Amino acid sequence: MQYKGYEVAPSAHALPSGLYAANLTIECDVALHGPSFRFDALDYFFEADHAVAYAWRWARLWIDNHLKQTRHDA
């Protein structure tokens, strides 16, 4: 998935407890070998699709905040 120039890969990891961990990888400017960020177990859910949806929302918030900070620092 793409969001504002970032490649976003939300995922759900099934745990032995029956819960799903919301995981996320964000890659910046893949063509230019930009940095990537990995976030594991952002939170836990009973349904895999809820975990993925949460990770996707979390990614958008992280990217928006990261862009705001980058513009502020420039």
C-alpha positions in Angstrom: 0.0 0.0 0.0 1.2 3.5 -0.7 0.6 6.6 1.4 2.1 10.0 0.7 5.1 8.4 -1.0 5.7 5.8 1.6 5.3 2.0 1.1 3.2 0.7 4.0 2.9 -3.0 4.9 0.5 -3.6 7.8 0.2 -7.2 8.9 -1.3 -9.4 11.6 0.7 -12.1 13.4 -1.2 -15.0 15.0 -0.1 -15.7 18.5 -0.5 -19.0 20.5 -3.0 -17.2 22.7 -5.4 -16.8 19.8 -4.8 -13.0 19.6 -3.3 -11.2 16.6 -0.4 -8.7 16.9 -0.7 -5.7 14.7 2.7 -5.3 12.9 3.9 -2.7 10.5 6.7 -1.9 8.1 7.1 1.6 6.5 9.6 2.2 3.8 10.6 5.7 2.7 11.5 6.4 -0.9 12.2 2.7 -1.8 13.7 3.7 -5.2 16.3 5.8 -3.5 17.0 3.1 -0.8 15.5 5.3 1.9 15.2 4.1 5.5 12.6 1.6 6.6 10.9 1.3 9.9 9.5 -1.8 11.5 7.0 -1.8 14.4 6.0 -5.1 16.0 3.1 -5.7 18.3 1.6 -2.2 18.2 -1.4 -3.7 19.9 -3.3 -7.0 20.1 -6.7 -8.0 18.6 -9.1 -10.9 18.5 -9.5 -10.6 14.7 -6.7 -10.5 12.2 -8.5 -7.9 10.0 -8.8 -5.6 13.1 -5.1 -5.8 13.7 -4.3 -5.0 10.0 -6.7 -2.0 10.0 -5.2 -0.7 13.2 -1.7 -1.0 11.8 -2.8 0.9 8.7 -4.3 3.7 10.7 -1.2 3.9 12.9 1.0 4.1 9.8 -1.0 7.1 8.4 -0.7 8.9 11.7 3.1 8.1 12.0 3.7 9.3 8.4 1.7 12.5 8.8 3.6 13.3 12.0 6.9 12.4 10.5 6.2 14.7 7.5 5.1 17.5 9.8 8.4 17.2 11.8 10.5 17.0 8.7 8.9 20.3 7.4 9.3 21.9 10.8 13.0 21.0 11.0 13.7 22.3 7.4 
